[in-house]
């Protein structure tokens, strides 16, 4: 039987309307790539999180609110946007459980930032205001969501290069925060031309990638976005068979 892997999708939250939500592009990309997505609850009990990790084959850490600067021992500056402590708590504890059992992980935008912070890294609360480098690229693009707006350079001999087979690809960009200090057990595998970290590999996982752009919004007609999701689903399927 060709069993499809079960993918846990970290929930987004609409504070004003008090609603759990998810943008459909995440779910559509997972299904098209051969997985079955499940939107996770805001579970808090450790035994519930362990059960979730035991039952599912891979995990997608989605975009959304800013990661609380309290988690990397900084005060919130005027340039930070909305934070959601219950989401920080869920994703922090869940990611720690995932590391214990080596499940495949794909992080997107906030997902990259959260993973970096959990592993001891820090963030620019705003890349244009706090970064000493000049940032000529438009990291909060004004173009349509499915339009790539800048190039990134991918490190050879990395998992991302093995997936894309390219040293340079074009990506979209919707973020005002970014990695400042790199977390432990992470390797930078892509940067934008102005030096911002665009992708990291989680060295303690067999498949662990996090990217700053939004491949789910490019997925319908972008071969590199399709390759990324398909590689993630393939790794999740392999993980399922090995258990």
C-alpha positions in Angstrom: 0.0 0.0 0.0 1.3 3.4 -1.0 0.5 5.1 2.4 0.5 8.9 2.4 2.4 10.6 5.2 0.5 12.6 7.8 1.8 16.2 8.2 1.2 18.3 11.3 0.6 22.0 10.3 1.2 24.6 13.0 -1.9 26.7 13.4 -2.1 30.4 12.6 -4.3 32.6 14.8 -6.5 35.6 14.1 -6.4 37.6 17.3 -9.1 40.1 16.5 -11.7 37.5 15.8 -10.4 34.9 18.2 -10.1 32.2 15.5 -7.6 29.5 14.7 -7.0 29.6 10.9 -4.7 28.4 8.2 -4.0 29.8 4.7 -5.1 27.2 2.3 -2.0 27.3 0.2 -0.1 25.4 2.9 -2.6 22.6 2.9 -2.9 22.6 -0.9 0.9 22.3 -1.4 1.1 19.4 1.1 -1.7 17.5 -0.6 -0.4 18.1 -4.1 3.0 16.9 -3.0 1.5 13.6 -1.7 0.9 14.2 2.0 -2.2 14.6 4.2 -2.2 17.8 6.3 -3.6 18.1 9.8 -4.1 21.5 11.5 -2.8 21.1 15.0 -4.5 22.4 18.1 -3.0 24.8 20.7 -2.0 21.9 22.9 -0.1 22.7 26.1 0.2 19.4 28.0 3.5 17.7 27.4 2.0 14.3 27.1 -0.4 15.6 24.4 2.5 17.1 22.4 4.4 13.8 22.7 1.4 11.9 21.4 1.1 14.3 18.4 4.8 13.8 17.5 4.4 10.0 17.8 1.4 9.9 15.5 2.5 12.3 12.7 5.2 11.9 10.1 6.4 15.4 9.5 5.8 19.0 10.6 5.3 22.3 8.8 6.0 25.4 10.9 4.0 28.2 9.2 4.3 32.0 8.9 2.5 34.5 11.1 3.0 36.8 14.0 6.5 38.0 15.2 8.3 35.7 17.6 8.3 37.3 21.1 11.7 39.0 21.7 11.4 37.8 25.3 12.4 34.4 24.0 15.8 35.8 23.0 16.2 38.0 26.0 15.4 41.4 24.3 12.8 44.1 25.1 10.3 44.7 22.4 11.2 47.7 20.2 8.8 50.0 18.5 9.4 48.3 15.2 8.0 44.9 16.4 4.5 43.9 15.4 1.9 41.6 17.0 3.1 38.7 19.1 1.2 35.6 20.2 2.7 34.0 23.4 0.4 30.9 23.2 1.8 30.2 19.7 5.4 30.7 20.8 4.8 28.3 23.6 3.2 25.6 21.4 5.8 25.8 18.7 8.7 25.9 21.2 7.6 22.8 23.1 6.6 20.9 20.0 9.9 21.6 18.2 11.8 20.3 21.2 9.8 17.1 21.2 10.4 16.7 17.4 14.1 17.0 17.9 14.0 14.0 20.3 12.5 11.7 17.7 14.0 13.1 14.5 10.8 13.9 12.5 11.1 15.8 9.2 10.6 19.6 9.5 9.9 22.4 7.0 9.8 25.9 8.4 8.5 28.9 6.5 9.1 32.6 7.3 8.1 32.8 11.0 8.9 29.1 11.1 12.5 29.8 10.3 12.7 32.6 12.9 11.1 30.5 15.7 13.4 27.5 15.0 16.4 29.8 15.2 15.3 31.3 18.5 14.5 27.9 20.1 18.0 26.8 19.2 19.6 29.8 20.9 19.7 32.4 18.1 18.4 35.9 18.0 16.5 38.0 15.5 16.5 41.5 14.0 13.2 42.8 15.2 13.2 44.8 12.0 15.8 44.1 9.3 15.7 47.6 7.9 16.0 49.4 11.2 18.3 47.2 13.3 20.6 45.8 10.6 23.8 47.7 10.2 24.0 46.6 6.5 22.1 48.6 4.0 19.1 46.5 2.8 18.5 47.5 -0.8 16.2 44.6 -1.5 12.5 44.7 -0.9 11.9 42.1 1.8 8.3 43.1 2.3 7.3 43.0 -1.3 4.6 45.1 -2.8 4.2 42.8 -5.8 1.6 40.0 -5.9 2.3 37.1 -3.5 3.1 34.6 -6.3 5.7 36.9 -7.9 9.4 36.3 -7.1 11.2 39.6 -6.3 14.8 38.8 -5.5 17.4 36.2 -6.0 19.1 34.0 -3.3 22.4 32.2 -3.4 22.3 28.5 -2.3 25.3 26.8 -0.7 26.6 23.9 -2.6 26.7 20.5 -0.8 23.6 21.4 1.2 20.2 19.8 1.4 18.6 22.8 -0.3 21.0 22.5 -3.2 20.3 18.8 -3.5 16.6 19.6 -3.8 16.8 22.6 -6.2 19.9 21.6 -8.2 20.5 25.4 -8.5 23.0 27.8 -6.9 20.6 30.8 -7.6 16.9 30.9 -7.5 14.3 33.7 -7.3 12.0 33.9 -4.3 9.1 36.0 -3.0 9.5 37.9 0.3 7.0 38.9 3.0 8.9 39.6 6.3 10.3 42.5 8.3 12.3 40.3 10.8 15.2 38.0 10.1 18.0 36.0 11.7 20.6 38.0 13.5 22.6 35.5 15.6 22.5 31.9 14.2 21.1 29.3 16.5 23.0 26.2 17.6 23.0 23.1 15.3 21.9 25.3 12.3 23.8 25.8 9.0 23.2 28.7 6.7 22.4 27.3 3.3 21.1 30.4 1.5 21.4 34.2 1.6 20.0 37.1 -0.3 22.3 39.4 -2.2 22.2 41.9 0.7 23.4 39.3 3.1 20.3 38.3 4.9 19.9 34.6 5.9 17.3 33.1 3.6 17.5 29.4 4.5 19.0 27.2 7.3 19.5 23.4 7.6 18.8 21.8 11.0 21.9 19.6 11.3 20.4 17.3 14.1 17.5 16.2 11.8 17.7 13.8 8.8 15.4 16.3 7.1 15.3 19.8 8.6 15.0 22.9 6.4 13.6 26.4 7.1 13.3 29.1 4.6 12.5 32.9 4.9 10.4 33.1 1.7 6.9 31.6 1.1 7.1 28.6 -1.3 3.5 27.7 -0.6 2.4 31.0 -2.4 4.7 30.1 -5.3 3.8 26.4 -5.5 1.2 26.4 -8.3 3.7 27.4 -11.0 7.2 27.4 -9.5 9.3 24.3 -9.9 11.6 25.1 -7.0 8.7 25.5 -4.6 7.3 22.2 -5.9 10.6 20.4 -5.4 10.9 21.7 -1.8 7.5 20.4 -0.8 7.9 17.1 -2.6 11.3 16.6 -0.9 9.7 17.3 2.5 6.8 14.9 1.8 9.2 12.2 0.5 11.3 12.5 3.7 8.1 12.3 5.8 7.0 9.2 4.0 10.4 7.5 4.5 10.2 8.4 8.2 6.8 6.8 8.4 8.1 3.5 6.8 11.1 3.4 9.2 8.9 3.5 12.3 
